[in-house]
Amino acid sequence: MDNLLSQDLDLYLPGNDEMSESITQNWTEQALECYYINCDCKKCSLRNGHYSFICQMPKVIDALIKTVGEPDEQLKTA
């Protein structure tokens, strides 16, 4: 999954390069789900939540991979 998400740059908001360091230090349950479904929003558990934001998880996943590496297979939850 080497920079898998960087291939779909439309998911990134232009000019919004800042994100909290806390979300790029550990694999959360939501980050793991997103990673293992290959950032396919149609498969996301949050899909039906009708949230009024643009998902930033692809950026978080890329940062996590760079910061802490890919998750252990044993953490797979999706």
BALOBA-1460 file (C-alpha; in Angstrom, 3 decimals):
// residues 78
<rec num="1" residu="m" x="0.000" y="0.000" z="0.000"/>
<rec num="2" residu="d" x="2.913" y="2.280" z="-0.670"/>
<rec num="3" residu="n" x="1.400" y="5.771" z="-0.866"/>
<rec num="4" residu="l" x="-1.801" y="4.129" z="-1.998"/>
<rec num="5" residu="l" x="-3.843" y="7.118" z="-1.028"/>
<rec num="6" residu="s" x="-1.599" y="9.691" z="-2.627"/>
<rec num="7" residu="q" x="-2.749" y="8.403" z="-6.000"/>
<rec num="8" residu="d" x="-6.215" y="9.873" z="-5.436"/>
<rec num="9" residu="l" x="-5.333" y="13.488" z="-4.752"/>
<rec num="10" residu="d" x="-8.963" y="14.580" z="-5.139"/>
<rec num="11" residu="l" x="-9.506" y="13.373" z="-1.586"/>
<rec num="12" residu="y" x="-7.095" y="15.993" z="-0.272"/>
<rec num="13" residu="l" x="-8.345" y="19.462" z="0.432"/>
<rec num="14" residu="p" x="-6.147" y="22.098" z="-1.196"/>
<rec num="15" residu="g" x="-4.378" y="24.320" z="1.303"/>
<rec num="16" residu="n" x="-5.383" y="22.181" z="4.265"/>
<rec num="17" residu="d" x="-2.023" y="20.654" z="5.126"/>
<rec num="18" residu="e" x="-2.310" y="20.914" z="8.887"/>
<rec num="19" residu="m" x="-3.665" y="18.137" z="11.033"/>
<rec num="20" residu="s" x="-3.339" y="17.290" z="14.676"/>
<rec num="21" residu="e" x="-0.218" y="15.332" z="15.548"/>
<rec num="22" residu="s" x="-2.236" y="13.205" z="17.941"/>
<rec num="23" residu="i" x="-4.119" y="11.500" z="15.111"/>
<rec num="24" residu="t" x="-0.897" y="10.574" z="13.336"/>
<rec num="25" residu="q" x="0.797" y="8.803" z="16.240"/>
<rec num="26" residu="n" x="-1.305" y="5.649" z="16.649"/>
<rec num="27" residu="w" x="-3.577" y="3.469" z="14.571"/>
<rec num="28" residu="t" x="-7.135" y="4.113" z="15.759"/>
<rec num="29" residu="e" x="-10.023" y="1.773" z="15.058"/>
<rec num="30" residu="q" x="-11.337" y="4.141" z="12.381"/>
<rec num="31" residu="a" x="-7.921" y="4.524" z="10.753"/>
<rec num="32" residu="l" x="-7.531" y="0.745" z="10.673"/>
<rec num="33" residu="e" x="-10.941" y="0.322" z="9.071"/>
<rec num="34" residu="c" x="-10.134" y="2.920" z="6.446"/>
<rec num="35" residu="y" x="-6.747" y="1.360" z="5.718"/>
<rec num="36" residu="y" x="-8.134" y="-2.151" z="5.315"/>
<rec num="37" residu="i" x="-11.023" y="-1.086" z="3.074"/>
<rec num="38" residu="n" x="-8.521" y="0.776" z="0.901"/>
<rec num="39" residu="c" x="-10.206" y="4.111" z="1.672"/>
<rec num="40" residu="d" x="-13.336" y="3.029" z="-0.182"/>
<rec num="41" residu="c" x="-15.910" y="5.383" z="1.329"/>
<rec num="42" residu="k" x="-18.738" y="3.154" z="0.102"/>
<rec num="43" residu="k" x="-17.555" y="0.495" z="2.575"/>
<rec num="44" residu="c" x="-16.931" y="2.880" z="5.494"/>
<rec num="45" residu="s" x="-18.897" y="2.442" z="8.719"/>
<rec num="46" residu="l" x="-19.257" y="6.233" z="8.975"/>
<rec num="47" residu="r" x="-20.876" y="6.432" z="5.559"/>
<rec num="48" residu="n" x="-24.437" y="6.552" z="6.863"/>
<rec num="49" residu="g" x="-23.656" y="9.107" z="9.545"/>
<rec num="50" residu="h" x="-24.465" y="12.039" z="7.243"/>
<rec num="51" residu="y" x="-21.544" y="14.041" z="8.576"/>
<rec num="52" residu="s" x="-21.032" y="17.528" z="7.197"/>
<rec num="53" residu="f" x="-17.299" y="17.328" z="6.592"/>
<rec num="54" residu="i" x="-14.940" y="16.098" z="3.930"/>
<rec num="55" residu="c" x="-13.125" y="13.016" z="5.124"/>
<rec num="56" residu="q" x="-9.477" y="13.639" z="5.951"/>
<rec num="57" residu="m" x="-8.710" y="9.993" z="6.691"/>
<rec num="58" residu="p" x="-6.657" y="9.460" z="3.496"/>
<rec num="59" residu="k" x="-4.250" y="12.138" z="4.733"/>
<rec num="60" residu="v" x="-4.184" y="10.564" z="8.177"/>
<rec num="61" residu="i" x="-3.457" y="7.119" z="6.720"/>
<rec num="62" residu="d" x="-0.541" y="8.445" z="4.664"/>
<rec num="63" residu="a" x="0.836" y="10.242" z="7.742"/>
<rec num="64" residu="l" x="0.451" y="7.127" z="9.904"/>
<rec num="65" residu="i" x="2.303" y="4.986" z="7.380"/>
<rec num="66" residu="k" x="5.152" y="7.505" z="7.316"/>
<rec num="67" residu="t" x="5.181" y="7.994" z="11.101"/>
<rec num="68" residu="v" x="4.575" y="4.539" z="12.577"/>
<rec num="69" residu="g" x="4.492" y="2.249" z="9.546"/>
<rec num="70" residu="e" x="1.772" y="-0.034" z="8.299"/>
<rec num="71" residu="p" x="-0.437" y="-1.630" z="10.968"/>
<rec num="72" residu="d" x="0.157" y="-5.140" z="12.225"/>
<rec num="73" residu="e" x="-2.062" y="-7.667" z="10.480"/>
<rec num="74" residu="q" x="-3.335" y="-8.780" z="13.892"/>
<rec num="75" residu="l" x="-4.977" y="-5.352" z="14.321"/>
<rec num="76" residu="k" x="-7.163" y="-5.889" z="11.267"/>
<rec num="77" residu="t" x="-10.747" y="-5.087" z="12.216"/>
<rec num="78" residu="a" x="-12.412" y="-4.357" z="8.898"/>
